[in-house]
Amino acid sequence: MTTELKILFVEDVPADVELAQRTLSREGILFQSRVVENEIDFLKELDEYYPNIVISDYNLPKFDGMSALKITLKKSPNIPFILLTGSMNEEIAVECMKTGASDYIIKEHITRLPFAVKETLKKKGIQIEKEKAELKLKESEERFRSFYENISLGLYRTTFEGRVLLANPALVEMLGYKSFEELAQRNLQEEGFEPSYNRKQFIELLETNGEIKGLESAWIRKDLSILYIRESARAIRDAEGNILYYDGTVEDITERKQAEIALKEKMDELQRFHNLTIGRELSMIELKKEVNELLKKNGQHEKYKIVE
């Protein structure tokens, strides 16, 4: 081990401390150490020295190893704790390990101490890295959950067979359902959402292109009203290329679409009125021409001036 360790010994016999120190040094462990033999000094060194590992005797005149272990677990649970004692029955050893000791060594077998220190620190390092990874994963999951639940876009995951695996609150609300569980009762393969295209076409597009971007269509809400949407989706495959499910996003464009439909209806109405008006004007011109011709035949002046 190339990094210098900070070891806190809980021991009242100086010779035993020296023996432990020599044993560790012979195995190439670099360390500095401090020694305490009572609770007050132990608490002080935990706070100020903050050791990498605690090596404690079990029986001391003014303190004991179990108390030291419980204090360490409460104040600094990431600091490994090894019991190094002259004698220990099996029941006490089991109790210490269950309480949270990293290892225990009988002083007669002190040659095991360097190995125990190395293994304990290795296990603790792995545990700390695992805890860090779990914390990062939890934070990532919480960020995703917050994004998933609060984003205004609808998000979904469906299977080839038409089962709804996931749908965020925005999509559930868009489709007029009270809960995801209620929505998930629908089978898209049998019922579908879209009056403007069927699910078979949707699947064919995904299988051919791998994804769909900005597809506009009309879906049917629970109350049978129309929901206009813009949809993007992609096929998620396993290592062999088989489709596992489809992930997609849905944007509600109903308001915009309804405005477009209303505008088109007004434009069509205006065009019809325009055509009707133009038709009437042309009829009036023809009628005026006929009146002028009849006046001319009777030797009278034309009554209407025609501008074409």
N, C-alpha and C positions, 0 to 999 in steps of 0.2 A: 504494500500500500504506500503510495508516494505522498499522499496528502497527510499532513500532520493532524492527528486526532486530538480532541480534548476529552480526557477521561476523568470522571469524578469517582474516586474511590470512597466507599462508606466502610471504614475499617478502623478498629481501635488498636490493632497490633501492627506496629511499624515493620516488623520483619516480614509479615505476610504481604504487606504492600510492596516492599522491596522485591520479594520473590516474584510477585505478579508482574512487576515492572520489568525485571530481568527476563522473565519468560516471554513477554511480548516483544521486547527488544531483540532477543535472539532470533525471532521469526521475521525480523525486518519491518515490524510495525512502528512507524514514526508517531510519536505522541508527546503531548505534555499532559500533566495531571495535577490534580489537587485532591487532598484527603480531608474528609470530615468524619466525625464520630457521634454527632448529635443532630437533633432535628433542626435547631435554630440555624446552625452553620449549613446544613443541607439545603434548607430553603433559600438561604442567602446565595449559595453557589449556583443553585438552579437558575435563579434570576440574573445574577451578575456574570457568572462564568459561562452559563448555558452550554453544557458539555454535549459532545456527540454521542456519548454512551455513559451509562452508570454501571459500575461494578461494585456490588454490595455484599458484605457479610450478612448472615441471617440473624445472628445473636450478638448484640452489642450491649455494654453496661447501661448506656443511656438512650439507646435507640434500638430499632430492629428492622430487618430487611423487608418484612411485609409492609410496615408503615412507610418505609422509603419508597417501596414499589407503588403503593396507592397514591402517595403524594405526587410521584412522577407522572403517573397516569392522569391525575387530575390537572396538574399544572402544565405539564409538557408531554402530552401523549405520544409525540413523535420521537422522543428520546428512548432508544432501546435500553433495556434493563437486564443485566445478568447477575444472578446470585452466585457468589463464590464463598462457600461455607465449609466449615470443618466437618460437619456431620448434618444429615438431614434425612428424616424418615420419608418413606414413600408418600404417605398421605400429605405431608407438608409440601413436598415437591410438586405433587399434582395440584394442590390448592394454589401454589404460587404460579404455576403455568396457566391454570384456569383464570387466575386474576389478571394475568397479562404480562408475566415475565417472559423475556425472549428466550432464556436458557438458564440452566442451573448447573454448577460444576462443584464437585467435591474437591477440596483443596489437595487431597491425596492424588487427584488426577489433574493437577493444574496445567500439565502439558497440553491439555485440550483447550486451554483458554484462548490462545491465538486463533485457532480454528473457529472457536465459538464467536469470537469478536468479529472476524472476517465474515462469517456466514450471517451473523445477526445484522451487521451493517448492510450486507448485500440484500438480505430479505427486506430490511427496512427501506432501502433505496428503491427496490422494486415496488414495495407497497406505496411509497410516496408518489412514485411516477404513475402508478395505477390510479391513485386517488386524484392526482392532477388530471389525468386523462378522463376519469369519470366526471370530474368537475367541469372540464371543458365540454364534454359531451352533454352534460346536463344543461350547461349554459347555452350551448348550441341548440338543444332541443327546446329550451324555453324561448329563445329568440325565434325559432321556427314556429313554435306554437303561437306566439304573440303575432307574428306576421300572418300566419295561416288564419287566425281567428279574427284579425282586425282589418285585413286588407279589403278594399271595396270590390276587387275583382273576385269572381267566382272561381274556385279551384276544385278540381275533381280527379278521381282515379277510378277507372272502370276496367272490367275484364272483357275479354273477347266474347264471353257468353252473355254479357250485358248486365252483370252485377255491379252495383255501385259500391266500391270499397271505401272511398273517402269523398266527402263534400264539405267544404267549409261553410261557416254560418252565412256568408254573403250569398253563396249559391242556393242554399236551403231557402233563404228569404226570397231571393229572386223568383224561385219556382213556386212560392206560395205555401211551403210546408212549415209545420211547426217544429220539426226536429229532423236531424239526420236519419234517425231510426225510421221515421215515417217515409222519408224520401227513399231510403235504401230498400224498401219493400217493392219498389218499382223495378221491373226487369226491362232494360232498354231494348233488348232484342225483341221482346214481345210487344211492348207498348211504345217505346221511343219517346222522344221529345219533339221531334221535328216534323211539321206538316210539309215543309219545303224540300226535304230529302230524307231518305230512309237510312237506317244504320248500316245496311249492307254497303251503300255507297261510301259512307264515312270510313268503314273498315278497309275497303278497297283502296281509298286514297292514302290511308296511313300505311298499309302494307306496301303500296307501290312507292310512295315518296318518303316514308319514314316519319313525316310530320305534315301538319296542316297549319297554315299561317293566315290569320285574318279572314277566315271563312265566315261570311254573313249569312244568317238563316233565321228562321222563326221557330221558336220552341213553344210548346203548350204548357201553360201553368196548371197547377192542380185544379183551379177553378175554370179551366178550359179557355181562359183568355190567352192572347198572343203575347209572347215575350220575344222581342227582336234582339239578337245577340251577335257579337263578333267573337269568333272562337279560334283558338290556336291549340294544337295538341300534338303529341308525339308518342310513338310506340316505344316502350321500354322492353328491352330484350335481355335474355340471359346470355351466358358465355357461349352457348351453342347457336345463338341467333333466334331462339324461339321467343315469341312475344309473351311477356309476363302480364302486362297491363298497359293501359293508355292513361297518360297524364295530360291534363288540359287546363286552360284558363278561359274564362267566359266574361265578356264585358257586356253590360246591359246598354244597348243602344236604342231602346224602345222610344224614348222621347225624341231623339234625333230622327228615327225612322218615321214616326208618326208625323213629325213636322214635314219631312220630305213628301210623305203621302198626301198630306193636306195641301202642300204647295202644288203638287202635280195635279190634284183635283181642281184647284182654283185656276191653274194655267189651262187645263183642258176646257173648263167652263168658259174662260175668257176667249179661247180660240173658237169655241162653238158660237158664242155671241158675235165675235168678229165675223165669222163666216156668214152668219145669218144677216148681219148688218150689211156686209158687202153684197150679199145676194139681193137684198131689198133695193139697195142703191142702183144696182145694175137693171133691175126690173123697172124702176122709175125712169131711168134714162131711155130704155126702149119704148116705154109708154109715151114719153114726151116726144120722141122722134115720130111716132105714129100720129100723134096729134098735129105736129107741124106739117107732116105730109098731107094730111086731110085738109088743113087750112090752105095750103098752097094749091091744092086741086080746086078749091072753091074760090081761088083768086084773092085770098086774104094773106096778110103777113103772118110769118111764123111767130108764135107766142112765146116759145121757150128757146133760150140760147143754150146750146149743148156744148159743154166743155169736156173733152175726153182726154 
